[in-house]
Amino acid sequence: MAETLSAAQARRVALGAQGFSRRRPSSEVSVRHLHRAMQRLGVLQIDSVNVFARSHYLPLFSRLGAYDSALLDRVFLSRTTHYVEYLAHEATFMPIDDWALWRFRMEAFRRRWESDPQSWLSQNARTIAWVTDELRDRGPLRPAQLRADAPRERGTWWDWDDVKLALEHLWRTGDVAISGRRGFERTYALEEQVIPAHVRERVIPRDEAIRELVRRAARSSGVAAESDLADYYRIRDRVAIRQAIGELVELGELQPVEVRGWQRNDQPIPSWLHRDAVLPRRIDAASILTPFDPVVWFRERALRAFELDYRIEIYVPAHKRRYGYYSLPVLVGDRIVSRVDLKAERATSTLQVQSAWWEPQSQAGDAVPLARELALAAQWQGLENISVSGWGDATEAVADALRAVRNDVQRHTHAREEV
């Protein structure tokens, strides 16, 4: 591949690496499709906000189209041999075989807390020991089950926050793993009750683990700057990142490349292309993305590559929000063209488009593929209606396109029925 890429070529390489150059399955989405998507993603970030759909359901919808969400529940939320939760970005699902790759992060948490006599872990050894003993004796437990049997102190329950904090600290240090979820509530278990022995016993030196994670970040990114590679798995040690990049260049797995338009202080940002990266001739995808999709989750990269200046406004007072509570970026072709704030109103079976805005890369005609994706999103969530508010400069075009798209769908449906 060329040593210089245009900004549009870099976007196509990045989107191709994330699976957007592939057609969505023409048949029913299967477990095999989920595993293949995860091979490209590497991790699936978890988020509890459920206004439209929880974030971890969306990347698979973006790439595969409407699929049975119960399939994800079975593969990721139930106790399985395939995936486990850890801080492999923020809280994410990741392959269970990767557990040993994160031992360096687990040990860093342990060293930091055990060396500080003022840390919560140091000052709550008794709580830690009790929670560990309960999990060892009783097996995987939900927090509520632990609470029911918590010992009494001075006639009252232990502080419930202490039990939760103990579980979270033990999870971060790798002594505890998440064995599944009931609804959205985690079930905790000792590491050996979840992680296979051959995975637990692997010893991966820190430098080797970071090099492997940089390799995977580069493969999932296609083309990336140093900061992109560091952020993919949230590795803060830039010296280790640079060392890993240098080693991967020497091995021929990364190729230095200049991306036109990727600049800082009028100077090109050093970037690298993974050896398996492909430059698609075009990207035909149209997809609604979660803010926690790897395509856009790193704000610096989203702004550099897609001119998307994104901040989540969940914690912004309603009257101060610019775009909406939880607006979702919309991909059309190789461009982020819009953002839409969606809400699934179950009582009226309505997908509410609470706001819709055009982005700098939008073009005439983008409302039609956006409307099709909104119609598909409503179908995916089992919603019969779509409403569009008047908030945002894209709402009128989106409402018009939705009427045309839905009328077209109805005409084709009636035609099939007549045949």
ZIRALIN-V709443 format. One record per residue. N is the residue number from 0. RES is the residue in one letter. SS is DSSP state (helix for helix, strand for strand, loop for the rest). PHI is phi as a letter, one per 40 degrees, with the letter a starting at -180 (999 if undefined). D_CENTER is the distance of its C-alpha to the mean C-alpha in Angstrom with 1 decimal. Layout:
BEGIN
n->N res->RES ss->SS phi->PHI d_center->D_CENTER
n->N res->RES ss->SS phi->PHI d_center->D_CENTER
END
This chain:
BEGIN
n->0 res->M ss->loop phi->999 d_center->28.7
n->1 res->A ss->loop phi->c d_center->30.2
n->2 res->E ss->loop phi->c d_center->30.0
n->3 res->T ss->strand phi->b d_center->29.3
n->4 res->L ss->strand phi->b d_center->26.7
n->5 res->S ss->loop phi->c d_center->26.7
n->6 res->A ss->helix phi->c d_center->23.8
n->7 res->A ss->helix phi->c d_center->23.4
n->8 res->Q ss->helix phi->c d_center->23.7
n->9 res->A ss->helix phi->c d_center->20.9
n->10 res->R ss->helix phi->c d_center->18.6
n->11 res->R ss->helix phi->c d_center->19.6
n->12 res->V ss->helix phi->c d_center->19.2
n->13 res->A ss->helix phi->c d_center->15.6
n->14 res->L ss->helix phi->c d_center->14.8
n->15 res->G ss->helix phi->c d_center->16.9
n->16 res->A ss->helix phi->c d_center->15.0
n->17 res->Q ss->loop phi->c d_center->11.8
n->18 res->G ss->loop phi->g d_center->14.1
n->19 res->F ss->loop phi->c d_center->15.2
n->20 res->S ss->loop phi->c d_center->18.8
n->21 res->R ss->loop phi->c d_center->19.1
n->22 res->R ss->loop phi->c d_center->20.6
n->23 res->R ss->loop phi->c d_center->18.9
n->24 res->P ss->loop phi->d d_center->20.8
n->25 res->S ss->loop phi->c d_center->24.2
n->26 res->S ss->loop phi->b d_center->24.6
n->27 res->E ss->loop phi->c d_center->22.8
n->28 res->V ss->loop phi->c d_center->19.3
n->29 res->S ss->loop phi->b d_center->19.9
n->30 res->V ss->helix phi->d d_center->18.3
n->31 res->R ss->helix phi->d d_center->19.0
n->32 res->H ss->helix phi->c d_center->16.8
n->33 res->L ss->helix phi->c d_center->13.8
n->34 res->H ss->helix phi->c d_center->14.7
n->35 res->R ss->helix phi->c d_center->15.3
n->36 res->A ss->helix phi->c d_center->11.9
n->37 res->M ss->helix phi->c d_center->10.5
n->38 res->Q ss->helix phi->c d_center->13.2
n->39 res->R ss->helix phi->c d_center->12.0
n->40 res->L ss->helix phi->c d_center->8.2
n->41 res->G ss->loop phi->g d_center->9.5
n->42 res->V ss->strand phi->a d_center->6.7
n->43 res->L ss->strand phi->b d_center->4.2
n->44 res->Q ss->strand phi->c d_center->3.3
n->45 res->I ss->loop phi->c d_center->6.4
n->46 res->D ss->loop phi->a d_center->8.3
n->47 res->S ss->loop phi->c d_center->12.0
n->48 res->V ss->loop phi->c d_center->12.9
n->49 res->N ss->loop phi->b d_center->14.5
n->50 res->V ss->loop phi->c d_center->16.5
n->51 res->F ss->loop phi->b d_center->15.5
n->52 res->A ss->loop phi->a d_center->12.9
n->53 res->R ss->loop phi->d d_center->10.4
n->54 res->S ss->helix phi->d d_center->6.9
n->55 res->H ss->helix phi->c d_center->5.9
n->56 res->Y ss->helix phi->c d_center->8.9
n->57 res->L ss->helix phi->c d_center->8.3
n->58 res->P ss->helix phi->d d_center->6.8
n->59 res->L ss->helix phi->c d_center->9.7
n->60 res->F ss->helix phi->c d_center->12.0
n->61 res->S ss->helix phi->d d_center->11.4
n->62 res->R ss->helix phi->c d_center->12.6
n->63 res->L ss->helix phi->b d_center->14.9
n->64 res->G ss->loop phi->g d_center->16.3
n->65 res->A ss->loop phi->c d_center->17.6
n->66 res->Y ss->loop phi->b d_center->17.2
n->67 res->D ss->loop phi->c d_center->18.3
n->68 res->S ss->helix phi->c d_center->15.7
n->69 res->A ss->helix phi->c d_center->18.0
n->70 res->L ss->helix phi->c d_center->17.2
n->71 res->L ss->helix phi->c d_center->13.7
n->72 res->D ss->helix phi->d d_center->15.5
n->73 res->R ss->helix phi->c d_center->18.0
n->74 res->V ss->helix phi->c d_center->16.0
n->75 res->F ss->helix phi->b d_center->13.4
n->76 res->L ss->helix phi->c d_center->15.1
n->77 res->S ss->loop phi->c d_center->18.6
n->78 res->R ss->loop phi->c d_center->20.1
n->79 res->T ss->loop phi->b d_center->19.6
n->80 res->T ss->loop phi->c d_center->20.4
n->81 res->H ss->loop phi->c d_center->17.2
n->82 res->Y ss->strand phi->b d_center->14.2
n->83 res->V ss->strand phi->a d_center->14.2
n->84 res->E ss->strand phi->c d_center->12.3
n->85 res->Y ss->strand phi->a d_center->12.6
n->86 res->L ss->strand phi->c d_center->11.7
n->87 res->A ss->loop phi->c d_center->10.4
n->88 res->H ss->loop phi->a d_center->8.6
n->89 res->E ss->loop phi->c d_center->8.7
n->90 res->A ss->strand phi->c d_center->9.0
n->91 res->T ss->strand phi->b d_center->7.1
n->92 res->F ss->strand phi->c d_center->8.7
n->93 res->M ss->strand phi->a d_center->10.5
n->94 res->P ss->strand phi->d d_center->13.9
n->95 res->I ss->helix phi->c d_center->16.7
n->96 res->D ss->helix phi->c d_center->18.8
n->97 res->D ss->helix phi->c d_center->16.7
n->98 res->W ss->helix phi->d d_center->17.9
n->99 res->A ss->helix phi->c d_center->20.9
n->100 res->L ss->helix phi->c d_center->18.9
n->101 res->W ss->helix phi->c d_center->17.8
n->102 res->R ss->helix phi->c d_center->21.4
n->103 res->F ss->helix phi->c d_center->22.0
n->104 res->R ss->helix phi->c d_center->19.4
n->105 res->M ss->helix phi->d d_center->20.9
n->106 res->E ss->helix phi->c d_center->24.3
n->107 res->A ss->helix phi->c d_center->23.6
n->108 res->F ss->helix phi->d d_center->22.8
n->109 res->R ss->helix phi->c d_center->25.9
n->110 res->R ss->helix phi->c d_center->28.2
n->111 res->R ss->helix phi->c d_center->27.2
n->112 res->W ss->helix phi->c d_center->27.9
n->113 res->E ss->helix phi->c d_center->30.9
n->114 res->S ss->loop phi->c d_center->32.6
n->115 res->D ss->loop phi->b d_center->32.5
n->116 res->P ss->loop phi->c d_center->35.1
n->117 res->Q ss->loop phi->c d_center->33.7
n->118 res->S ss->loop phi->c d_center->30.1
n->119 res->W ss->helix phi->c d_center->29.2
n->120 res->L ss->helix phi->c d_center->29.0
n->121 res->S ss->helix phi->c d_center->32.5
n->122 res->Q ss->helix phi->c d_center->34.0
n->123 res->N ss->loop phi->b d_center->32.8
n->124 res->A ss->helix phi->c d_center->33.7
n->125 res->R ss->helix phi->c d_center->35.5
n->126 res->T ss->helix phi->c d_center->32.5
n->127 res->I ss->helix phi->d d_center->30.4
n->128 res->A ss->helix phi->c d_center->33.3
n->129 res->W ss->helix phi->c d_center->33.7
n->130 res->V ss->helix phi->c d_center->30.1
n->131 res->T ss->helix phi->c d_center->30.1
n->132 res->D ss->helix phi->c d_center->33.4
n->133 res->E ss->helix phi->c d_center->32.3
n->134 res->L ss->helix phi->c d_center->29.4
n->135 res->R ss->helix phi->c d_center->31.8
n->136 res->D ss->helix phi->c d_center->34.4
n->137 res->R ss->helix phi->b d_center->32.6
n->138 res->G ss->loop phi->g d_center->29.4
n->139 res->P ss->loop phi->d d_center->25.9
n->140 res->L ss->strand phi->b d_center->26.1
n->141 res->R ss->strand phi->c d_center->24.2
n->142 res->P ss->helix phi->d d_center->24.9
n->143 res->A ss->helix phi->c d_center->27.3
n->144 res->Q ss->helix phi->c d_center->29.3
n->145 res->L ss->helix phi->c d_center->29.7
n->146 res->R ss->helix phi->c d_center->30.8
n->147 res->A ss->helix phi->c d_center->33.4
n->148 res->D ss->loop phi->b d_center->35.1
n->149 res->A ss->loop phi->c d_center->34.7
n->150 res->P ss->loop phi->c d_center->38.1
n->151 res->R ss->strand phi->c d_center->40.0
n->152 res->E ss->strand phi->b d_center->40.9
n->153 res->R ss->loop phi->f d_center->44.0
n->154 res->G ss->loop phi->g d_center->43.8
n->155 res->T ss->strand phi->b d_center->40.2
n->156 res->W ss->strand phi->c d_center->36.9
n->157 res->W ss->loop phi->d d_center->34.9
n->158 res->D ss->loop phi->d d_center->32.6
n->159 res->W ss->helix phi->d d_center->29.6
n->160 res->D ss->helix phi->c d_center->27.2
n->161 res->D ss->helix phi->c d_center->28.7
n->162 res->V ss->helix phi->c d_center->27.7
n->163 res->K ss->helix phi->c d_center->24.1
n->164 res->L ss->helix phi->c d_center->24.1
n->165 res->A ss->helix phi->c d_center->25.8
n->166 res->L ss->helix phi->c d_center->23.1
n->167 res->E ss->helix phi->c d_center->20.3
n->168 res->H ss->helix phi->c d_center->22.5
n->169 res->L ss->helix phi->c d_center->23.3
n->170 res->W ss->helix phi->c d_center->19.7
n->171 res->R ss->helix phi->c d_center->19.0
n->172 res->T ss->loop phi->c d_center->22.2
n->173 res->G ss->loop phi->g d_center->21.4
n->174 res->D ss->loop phi->c d_center->24.5
n->175 res->V ss->strand phi->b d_center->22.5
n->176 res->A ss->strand phi->b d_center->19.6
n->177 res->I ss->strand phi->c d_center->17.8
n->178 res->S ss->strand phi->c d_center->19.7
n->179 res->G ss->strand phi->i d_center->18.0
n->180 res->R ss->strand phi->b d_center->17.7
n->181 res->R ss->strand phi->b d_center->20.4
n->182 res->G ss->loop phi->g d_center->19.0
n->183 res->F ss->loop phi->b d_center->16.4
n->184 res->E ss->strand phi->c d_center->18.7
n->185 res->R ss->strand phi->c d_center->18.1
n->186 res->T ss->strand phi->b d_center->20.9
n->187 res->Y ss->strand phi->b d_center->21.8
n->188 res->A ss->strand phi->a d_center->24.0
n->189 res->L ss->strand phi->c d_center->25.5
n->190 res->E ss->helix phi->d d_center->23.9
n->191 res->E ss->helix phi->c d_center->26.7
n->192 res->Q ss->helix phi->c d_center->26.2
n->193 res->V ss->helix phi->b d_center->22.7
n->194 res->I ss->loop phi->c d_center->22.4
n->195 res->P ss->loop phi->d d_center->25.0
n->196 res->A ss->helix phi->d d_center->27.9
n->197 res->H ss->helix phi->c d_center->27.5
n->198 res->V ss->helix phi->c d_center->23.9
n->199 res->R ss->helix phi->d d_center->25.1
n->200 res->E ss->loop phi->c d_center->28.1
n->201 res->R ss->loop phi->c d_center->26.6
n->202 res->V ss->loop phi->b d_center->27.3
n->203 res->I ss->loop phi->b d_center->25.2
n->204 res->P ss->loop phi->d d_center->26.6
n->205 res->R ss->helix phi->d d_center->24.3
n->206 res->D ss->helix phi->c d_center->25.1
n->207 res->E ss->helix phi->c d_center->24.5
n->208 res->A ss->helix phi->c d_center->21.1
n->209 res->I ss->helix phi->c d_center->20.0
n->210 res->R ss->helix phi->c d_center->21.5
n->211 res->E ss->helix phi->c d_center->19.6
n->212 res->L ss->helix phi->c d_center->16.2
n->213 res->V ss->helix phi->c d_center->17.4
n->214 res->R ss->helix phi->d d_center->18.5
n->215 res->R ss->helix phi->c d_center->15.2
n->216 res->A ss->helix phi->c d_center->13.4
n->217 res->A ss->helix phi->c d_center->16.3
n->218 res->R ss->helix phi->c d_center->16.1
n->219 res->S ss->helix phi->c d_center->12.5
n->220 res->S ss->helix phi->c d_center->13.5
n->221 res->G ss->loop phi->g d_center->17.0
n->222 res->V ss->strand phi->b d_center->18.6
n->223 res->A ss->strand phi->a d_center->17.7
n->224 res->A ss->strand phi->c d_center->19.5
n->225 res->E ss->helix phi->d d_center->19.9
n->226 res->S ss->helix phi->c d_center->17.7
n->227 res->D ss->helix phi->c d_center->14.8
n->228 res->L ss->helix phi->c d_center->15.4
n->229 res->A ss->helix phi->c d_center->15.7
n->230 res->D ss->helix phi->c d_center->12.6
n->231 res->Y ss->helix phi->d d_center->10.2
n->232 res->Y ss->loop phi->b d_center->11.2
n->233 res->R ss->loop phi->f d_center->12.8
n->234 res->I ss->loop phi->c d_center->16.3
n->235 res->R ss->loop phi->c d_center->18.9
n->236 res->D ss->loop phi->c d_center->21.9
n->237 res->R ss->helix phi->c d_center->22.6
n->238 res->V ss->helix phi->c d_center->25.8
n->239 res->A ss->helix phi->c d_center->24.1
n->240 res->I ss->helix phi->c d_center->21.6
n->241 res->R ss->helix phi->c d_center->24.7
n->242 res->Q ss->helix phi->c d_center->26.5
n->243 res->A ss->helix phi->c d_center->23.8
n->244 res->I ss->helix phi->c d_center->23.7
n->245 res->G ss->helix phi->d d_center->27.5
n->246 res->E ss->helix phi->c d_center->27.7
n->247 res->L ss->helix phi->c d_center->25.4
n->248 res->V ss->helix phi->c d_center->27.5
n->249 res->E ss->helix phi->c d_center->30.6
n->250 res->L ss->loop phi->c d_center->29.3
n->251 res->G ss->loop phi->g d_center->28.7
n->252 res->E ss->loop phi->c d_center->25.0
n->253 res->L ss->strand phi->b d_center->24.2
n->254 res->Q ss->strand phi->b d_center->26.4
n->255 res->P ss->strand phi->d d_center->27.0
n->256 res->V ss->strand phi->a d_center->26.6
n->257 res->E ss->strand phi->b d_center->27.3
n->258 res->V ss->strand phi->b d_center->25.3
n->259 res->R ss->loop phi->c d_center->27.6
n->260 res->G ss->loop phi->g d_center->26.4
n->261 res->W ss->loop phi->c d_center->24.0
n->262 res->Q ss->strand phi->b d_center->26.4
n->263 res->R ss->strand phi->a d_center->27.0
n->264 res->N ss->loop phi->f d_center->30.5
n->265 res->D ss->loop phi->g d_center->31.7
n->266 res->Q ss->strand phi->b d_center->30.8
n->267 res->P ss->strand phi->d d_center->28.5
n->268 res->I ss->loop phi->c d_center->25.3
n->269 res->P ss->loop phi->d d_center->25.5
n->270 res->S ss->strand phi->b d_center->22.9
n->271 res->W ss->strand phi->b d_center->22.6
n->272 res->L ss->strand phi->b d_center->22.1
n->273 res->H ss->strand phi->c d_center->21.1
n->274 res->R ss->loop phi->c d_center->24.0
n->275 res->D ss->loop phi->c d_center->22.2
n->276 res->A ss->loop phi->c d_center->20.9
n->277 res->V ss->loop phi->b d_center->22.4
n->278 res->L ss->loop phi->c d_center->23.5
n->279 res->P ss->loop phi->c d_center->23.3
n->280 res->R ss->loop phi->c d_center->26.3
n->281 res->R ss->loop phi->a d_center->24.3
n->282 res->I ss->loop phi->b d_center->21.0
n->283 res->D ss->loop phi->b d_center->21.9
n->284 res->A ss->loop phi->c d_center->18.5
n->285 res->A ss->strand phi->b d_center->18.1
n->286 res->S ss->strand phi->a d_center->14.7
n->287 res->I ss->strand phi->c d_center->13.3
n->288 res->L ss->loop phi->b d_center->9.8
n->289 res->T ss->loop phi->c d_center->7.6
n->290 res->P ss->loop phi->d d_center->8.0
n->291 res->F ss->loop phi->b d_center->4.4
n->292 res->D ss->loop phi->c d_center->4.5
n->293 res->P ss->loop phi->d d_center->6.0
n->294 res->V ss->loop phi->c d_center->9.1
n->295 res->V ss->loop phi->b d_center->9.5
n->296 res->W ss->loop phi->c d_center->7.6
n->297 res->F ss->loop phi->c d_center->10.8
n->298 res->R ss->helix phi->d d_center->13.6
n->299 res->E ss->helix phi->c d_center->16.3
n->300 res->R ss->helix phi->c d_center->15.1
n->301 res->A ss->helix phi->d d_center->14.2
n->302 res->L ss->helix phi->c d_center->17.8
n->303 res->R ss->helix phi->c d_center->19.4
n->304 res->A ss->helix phi->c d_center->18.2
n->305 res->F ss->helix phi->b d_center->17.8
n->306 res->E ss->loop phi->f d_center->20.0
n->307 res->L ss->loop phi->c d_center->17.2
n->308 res->D ss->loop phi->c d_center->18.0
n->309 res->Y ss->loop phi->b d_center->15.3
n->310 res->R ss->loop phi->b d_center->15.6
n->311 res->I ss->loop phi->c d_center->14.3
n->312 res->E ss->loop phi->b d_center->17.7
n->313 res->I ss->loop phi->d d_center->17.2
n->314 res->Y ss->loop phi->c d_center->19.6
n->315 res->V ss->loop phi->c d_center->21.9
n->316 res->P ss->loop phi->d d_center->25.1
n->317 res->A ss->helix phi->d d_center->25.3
n->318 res->H ss->helix phi->c d_center->28.2
n->319 res->K ss->helix phi->b d_center->26.6
n->320 res->R ss->loop phi->c d_center->23.4
n->321 res->R ss->loop phi->c d_center->23.4
n->322 res->Y ss->loop phi->b d_center->20.9
n->323 res->G ss->loop phi->h d_center->20.0
n->324 res->Y ss->loop phi->d d_center->18.3
n->325 res->Y ss->loop phi->a d_center->14.8
n->326 res->S ss->strand phi->c d_center->15.2
n->327 res->L ss->strand phi->b d_center->12.9
n->328 res->P ss->strand phi->c d_center->13.5
n->329 res->V ss->strand phi->b d_center->15.4
n->330 res->L ss->strand phi->c d_center->15.8
n->331 res->V ss->strand phi->b d_center->19.3
n->332 res->G ss->loop phi->g d_center->20.5
n->333 res->D ss->loop phi->b d_center->19.3
n->334 res->R ss->strand phi->b d_center->19.2
n->335 res->I ss->strand phi->c d_center->17.2
n->336 res->V ss->strand phi->b d_center->20.1
n->337 res->S ss->strand phi->a d_center->19.3
n->338 res->R ss->strand phi->b d_center->17.3
n->339 res->V ss->strand phi->b d_center->18.0
n->340 res->D ss->strand phi->c d_center->18.0
n->341 res->L ss->strand phi->b d_center->17.8
n->342 res->K ss->strand phi->a d_center->19.2
n->343 res->A ss->strand phi->c d_center->20.1
n->344 res->E ss->strand phi->c d_center->23.7
n->345 res->R ss->helix phi->c d_center->24.6
n->346 res->A ss->helix phi->c d_center->28.2
n->347 res->T ss->helix phi->b d_center->29.1
n->348 res->S ss->loop phi->f d_center->26.6
n->349 res->T ss->strand phi->b d_center->25.5
n->350 res->L ss->strand phi->c d_center->22.4
n->351 res->Q ss->strand phi->c d_center->23.1
n->352 res->V ss->strand phi->c d_center->22.2
n->353 res->Q ss->strand phi->c d_center->22.9
n->354 res->S ss->strand phi->a d_center->22.8
n->355 res->A ss->strand phi->a d_center->22.3
n->356 res->W ss->strand phi->b d_center->22.6
n->357 res->W ss->strand phi->c d_center->23.3
n->358 res->E ss->loop phi->b d_center->21.7
n->359 res->P ss->loop phi->d d_center->24.0
n->360 res->Q ss->loop phi->c d_center->23.1
n->361 res->S ss->loop phi->c d_center->24.0
n->362 res->Q ss->loop phi->b d_center->27.1
n->363 res->A ss->loop phi->d d_center->29.7
n->364 res->G ss->loop phi->g d_center->28.8
n->365 res->D ss->helix phi->c d_center->25.0
n->366 res->A ss->helix phi->c d_center->25.6
n->367 res->V ss->helix phi->c d_center->26.4
n->368 res->P ss->helix phi->c d_center->23.2
n->369 res->L ss->helix phi->c d_center->21.3
n->370 res->A ss->helix phi->c d_center->23.7
n->371 res->R ss->helix phi->c d_center->23.2
n->372 res->E ss->helix phi->c d_center->19.4
n->373 res->L ss->helix phi->c d_center->20.2
n->374 res->A ss->helix phi->c d_center->22.8
n->375 res->L ss->helix phi->c d_center->20.5
n->376 res->A ss->helix phi->c d_center->18.0
n->377 res->A ss->helix phi->c d_center->21.0
n->378 res->Q ss->helix phi->c d_center->22.1
n->379 res->W ss->helix phi->d d_center->18.9
n->380 res->Q ss->loop phi->c d_center->19.1
n->381 res->G ss->loop phi->g d_center->22.9
n->382 res->L ss->loop phi->b d_center->24.0
n->383 res->E ss->loop phi->c d_center->27.4
n->384 res->N ss->strand phi->b d_center->27.6
n->385 res->I ss->strand phi->b d_center->25.9
n->386 res->S ss->strand phi->b d_center->27.2
n->387 res->V ss->strand phi->b d_center->26.8
n->388 res->S ss->loop phi->c d_center->27.8
n->389 res->G ss->loop phi->b d_center->29.7
n->390 res->W ss->loop phi->c d_center->27.4
n->391 res->G ss->loop phi->h d_center->26.2
n->392 res->D ss->loop phi->c d_center->27.8
n->393 res->A ss->loop phi->b d_center->26.1
n->394 res->T ss->helix phi->c d_center->27.1
n->395 res->E ss->helix phi->c d_center->30.5
n->396 res->A ss->helix phi->c d_center->29.4
n->397 res->V ss->helix phi->c d_center->26.5
n->398 res->A ss->helix phi->c d_center->29.0
n->399 res->D ss->helix phi->c d_center->31.5
n->400 res->A ss->helix phi->c d_center->29.2
n->401 res->L ss->helix phi->c d_center->28.0
n->402 res->R ss->helix phi->c d_center->31.7
n->403 res->A ss->helix phi->c d_center->32.4
n->404 res->V ss->helix phi->c d_center->29.5
n->405 res->R ss->helix phi->c d_center->30.3
n->406 res->N ss->helix phi->c d_center->34.0
n->407 res->D ss->helix phi->c d_center->33.4
n->408 res->V ss->helix phi->c d_center->31.4
n->409 res->Q ss->helix phi->c d_center->34.3
n->410 res->R ss->helix phi->c d_center->36.9
n->411 res->H ss->helix phi->c d_center->35.4
n->412 res->T ss->helix phi->c d_center->35.1
n->413 res->H ss->helix phi->c d_center->38.7
n->414 res->A ss->helix phi->c d_center->39.8
n->415 res->R ss->helix phi->c d_center->38.3
n->416 res->E ss->helix phi->c d_center->40.0
n->417 res->E ss->helix phi->c d_center->43.3
n->418 res->V ss->loop phi->c d_center->43.1
END
